[in-house]
Amino acid sequence: MKLPNAELAIVPERKVALYLLNRAHPIGGAKAIFFLHHGFTLEQWQVLAGRLLHHALENEVVASDQNPHGIRYAVDGPLVAPTGKSLNIRTAWFIDHGTETPRFITAHPLPKP
């Protein structure tokens, strides 16, 4: 199954610039090292945001869980880095109850398939 309404998905700038590409972030720092190593940059954070949106459109949901606020989805699959390398990653998305728009939550590398 694909992420519901993936064509409506949003990736907030703060999630990419202040989290995924921020080496100083206490949780996102290790993720930043990974993404920066593969050619993504803070100055061009939109490139990573665009690849994350493409990832949501092209890959399959591997898990979902519902809570009182909505449904969280995990999507696994390849994401092409600026270096040309195909990275195996998991993205997490959340759709709040009463809405149809998936919001980007996080991404992290997975072992190679």
Backbone bond lengths (Angstrom), bond angles and torsions (degrees), N, CA, C in turn:
res aa  C-N    CA-C-N  psi(-1)  N-CA   C-N-CA  omega(-1)  CA-C   N-CA-C  phi
1 M - - - 1.446 - - 1.523 109.09 -
2 K 1.306 115.16 141.72 1.470 121.07 176.89 1.526 109.39 -88.46
3 L 1.330 115.82 161.65 1.457 121.51 175.63 1.526 108.72 -60.22
4 P 1.343 118.88 124.12 1.460 119.85 178.78 1.533 111.47 -58.38
5 N 1.312 115.59 135.38 1.472 122.25 177.34 1.535 112.70 56.32
6 A 1.317 116.80 35.16 1.475 120.84 -178.26 1.524 111.67 -57.17
7 E 1.319 117.57 -29.14 1.467 120.25 179.62 1.529 112.20 -68.05
8 L 1.334 117.52 -14.10 1.468 122.15 177.73 1.531 112.66 -99.36
9 A 1.315 117.11 -3.44 1.469 122.00 -172.58 1.528 112.18 -57.22
10 I 1.337 114.59 148.42 1.466 120.98 177.67 1.531 109.79 -126.14
11 V 1.329 113.87 144.43 1.463 121.86 175.65 1.529 106.63 -123.93
12 P 1.336 117.78 101.20 1.464 120.05 -178.47 1.530 112.42 -64.08
13 E 1.319 115.88 142.06 1.468 121.38 178.75 1.524 111.19 -53.79
14 R 1.330 117.35 -43.11 1.467 120.48 -176.80 1.529 112.33 -60.88
15 K 1.344 117.15 -33.55 1.469 120.09 179.36 1.530 111.64 -67.48
16 V 1.313 116.63 -32.43 1.464 120.53 -179.66 1.523 110.10 -88.01
17 A 1.325 116.94 -54.71 1.469 121.14 -173.48 1.525 113.29 -71.72
18 L 1.324 117.60 -38.99 1.469 119.77 -175.45 1.525 113.36 -97.11
19 Y 1.323 116.87 -6.67 1.461 120.06 -176.65 1.532 111.83 -125.08
20 L 1.341 116.96 -69.11 1.470 119.46 -173.99 1.524 114.31 -68.96
21 L 1.322 118.08 -25.37 1.468 120.10 -178.91 1.526 111.82 -114.08
22 N 1.334 116.99 20.96 1.458 122.16 -178.04 1.531 109.97 -111.81
23 R 1.312 115.98 101.98 1.477 120.78 -179.08 1.521 112.71 -59.84
24 A 1.327 117.49 -26.15 1.467 121.63 -176.79 1.531 112.78 -84.76
25 H 1.315 117.84 -7.78 1.461 119.69 -178.39 1.532 109.13 -69.21
26 P 1.349 117.64 131.80 1.471 119.83 -175.84 1.529 114.23 -62.24
27 I 1.316 118.36 -28.13 1.470 120.81 178.76 1.525 110.71 -105.14
28 G 1.320 116.98 -40.91 1.456 121.25 -175.57 1.517 114.90 -83.18
29 G 1.319 118.23 -7.99 1.459 121.19 -175.96 1.518 114.79 -55.30
30 A 1.312 116.98 -44.87 1.470 120.21 179.67 1.528 110.61 -67.21
31 K 1.326 116.25 -35.79 1.462 120.45 177.16 1.527 109.92 -66.47
32 A 1.329 115.62 -38.94 1.470 120.35 179.00 1.516 110.48 -61.22
33 I 1.304 117.33 -44.85 1.467 120.96 179.23 1.530 109.47 -57.43
34 F 1.327 116.88 -43.60 1.466 121.77 179.36 1.534 110.94 -61.51
35 F 1.322 117.47 -53.42 1.466 120.38 -176.38 1.527 112.17 -68.09
36 L 1.317 117.98 -39.38 1.467 120.93 178.01 1.524 110.80 -64.31
37 H 1.323 116.48 -39.53 1.467 121.71 178.71 1.531 111.89 -59.11
38 H 1.323 115.96 -30.14 1.464 120.58 -177.14 1.534 112.70 -97.29
39 G 1.334 116.71 17.72 1.457 120.82 169.47 1.513 117.45 98.69
40 F 1.336 118.26 -3.03 1.461 119.33 174.97 1.524 108.09 -76.21
41 T 1.337 117.35 148.01 1.465 120.89 -178.59 1.521 110.49 -132.76
42 L 1.317 114.78 153.05 1.458 120.89 176.81 1.522 110.62 -64.16
43 E 1.325 116.64 -38.23 1.466 121.01 -178.96 1.532 111.88 -62.57
44 Q 1.305 116.00 -29.50 1.468 120.85 179.70 1.531 109.47 -120.29
45 W 1.324 115.86 50.57 1.463 122.06 -177.96 1.530 111.87 -56.99
46 Q 1.347 116.38 -26.91 1.468 120.58 -178.49 1.527 111.82 -63.01
47 V 1.317 117.26 -27.25 1.471 120.35 178.57 1.528 109.18 -62.84
48 L 1.330 117.00 -48.68 1.459 120.10 178.56 1.526 110.03 -64.62
49 A 1.322 117.88 -41.90 1.468 120.32 178.83 1.528 110.51 -58.03
50 G 1.312 117.24 -43.59 1.455 121.39 179.06 1.520 112.46 -64.50
51 R 1.321 116.77 -40.19 1.478 120.04 179.13 1.529 110.28 -67.34
52 L 1.344 116.72 -35.08 1.468 120.10 177.69 1.530 110.84 -66.13
53 L 1.319 116.89 -40.16 1.460 120.49 176.46 1.530 110.76 -63.47
54 H 1.325 116.75 -43.12 1.463 121.20 177.23 1.529 110.52 -61.76
55 H 1.328 116.24 -41.11 1.469 122.03 177.72 1.530 110.03 -57.13
56 A 1.327 116.71 -43.72 1.464 120.95 -179.53 1.530 111.74 -64.88
57 L 1.315 116.67 -36.26 1.468 121.32 -179.20 1.525 112.88 -72.92
58 E 1.323 116.47 -36.66 1.463 121.18 -168.90 1.527 115.92 -94.92
59 N 1.314 117.54 -19.55 1.461 119.68 -172.09 1.527 112.33 -111.27
60 E 1.309 115.14 168.52 1.463 121.99 -174.41 1.521 112.84 -93.08
61 V 1.328 115.18 146.64 1.465 121.84 170.86 1.524 107.02 -70.58
62 V 1.337 116.92 130.27 1.464 120.64 179.47 1.518 111.97 -107.24
63 A 1.338 116.29 -15.29 1.468 120.43 178.99 1.520 108.64 -161.35
64 S 1.318 115.23 152.82 1.458 120.92 173.53 1.515 108.21 -150.05
65 D 1.312 115.11 151.72 1.455 119.63 174.51 1.526 109.12 -149.25
66 Q 1.305 113.75 145.04 1.451 120.50 -176.50 1.520 109.18 -105.64
67 N 1.327 115.90 143.63 1.459 121.16 173.07 1.525 107.41 -134.56
68 P 1.311 118.71 -178.71 1.470 119.15 -177.34 1.528 114.62 -61.83
69 H 1.324 118.17 -15.57 1.462 121.45 -176.49 1.526 113.84 -99.39
70 G 1.327 117.33 -20.94 1.460 120.13 -177.41 1.512 111.95 161.53
71 I 1.332 115.81 -154.08 1.467 121.44 -177.54 1.520 109.51 -125.01
72 R 1.329 114.95 131.52 1.466 122.18 176.34 1.526 107.60 -101.35
73 Y 1.335 115.16 136.72 1.461 122.16 -179.67 1.518 110.08 -122.36
74 A 1.330 116.38 140.56 1.462 122.54 172.17 1.518 108.01 -110.23
75 V 1.337 115.58 131.94 1.464 122.21 -179.07 1.523 107.75 -123.73
76 D 1.324 117.30 124.67 1.466 122.42 -179.76 1.519 110.14 -111.67
77 G 1.334 114.84 145.53 1.454 118.50 174.11 1.508 112.24 156.85
78 P 1.332 116.54 -176.00 1.457 121.18 -176.52 1.527 112.85 -76.85
79 L 1.315 114.75 149.12 1.465 123.94 173.28 1.521 105.67 -136.89
80 V 1.321 117.32 124.87 1.459 120.69 -177.21 1.525 109.75 -84.14
81 A 1.318 116.30 124.46 1.462 122.92 179.70 1.524 110.20 -83.84
82 P 1.342 117.59 162.00 1.468 120.45 176.08 1.530 113.22 -57.64
83 T 1.317 117.04 -24.65 1.459 120.93 177.63 1.531 111.95 -73.55
84 G 1.341 116.52 -10.25 1.457 121.39 -177.00 1.510 113.24 94.47
85 K 1.318 116.63 -9.88 1.459 120.68 -179.36 1.530 110.13 -75.54
86 S 1.328 115.85 142.02 1.459 121.63 176.16 1.528 108.03 -90.34
87 L 1.325 115.76 119.25 1.456 122.01 -178.84 1.520 109.15 -100.88
88 N 1.319 117.04 137.82 1.458 121.31 176.04 1.527 107.26 -92.53
89 I 1.345 116.68 113.05 1.458 119.07 -176.62 1.521 111.79 -132.42
90 R 1.324 114.56 163.20 1.468 122.79 169.74 1.519 107.27 -114.32
91 T 1.322 115.96 132.26 1.456 120.55 171.52 1.520 108.00 -112.36
92 A 1.324 115.73 151.98 1.461 121.58 176.98 1.518 108.29 -120.75
93 W 1.312 114.82 137.32 1.463 123.51 -176.93 1.510 108.85 -132.67
94 F 1.332 116.52 152.35 1.463 120.86 -179.69 1.521 109.12 -133.99
95 I 1.323 115.11 133.04 1.460 120.89 173.91 1.525 106.87 -115.43
96 D 1.321 115.48 113.59 1.461 120.99 179.12 1.520 110.35 -67.81
97 H 1.344 116.53 145.77 1.463 119.88 174.33 1.523 108.94 -56.79
98 G 1.307 116.51 139.53 1.451 121.74 178.55 1.515 113.95 84.82
99 T 1.350 117.23 1.91 1.459 121.13 177.06 1.529 108.85 -127.65
100 E 1.315 115.59 170.85 1.468 120.85 177.75 1.515 111.98 -121.02
101 T 1.336 117.03 -0.66 1.458 121.03 -171.28 1.526 112.29 -95.51
102 P 1.342 117.65 117.80 1.464 119.70 174.15 1.535 110.43 -71.17
103 R 1.324 116.03 131.90 1.465 122.08 175.64 1.519 108.13 -106.95
104 F 1.318 115.37 135.94 1.460 120.48 176.71 1.523 109.47 -68.99
105 I 1.330 116.48 134.78 1.458 122.30 177.89 1.533 110.71 -108.02
106 T 1.334 116.87 -55.58 1.461 120.28 -177.27 1.524 110.37 -163.90
107 A 1.328 114.19 171.94 1.469 121.98 174.65 1.513 107.93 -147.15
108 H 1.310 115.80 149.30 1.464 120.31 174.24 1.523 110.00 -153.83
109 P 1.330 115.56 155.35 1.470 118.81 -179.81 1.525 111.66 -70.59
110 L 1.314 114.57 149.98 1.463 123.15 173.69 1.517 108.15 -115.53
111 P 1.326 117.30 159.72 1.468 118.29 172.93 1.528 110.08 -60.55
112 K 1.302 116.21 153.03 1.468 119.95 177.78 1.511 108.97 -62.36
113 P 1.363 116.30 141.40 1.480 119.31 -178.00 1.509 111.76 -68.54
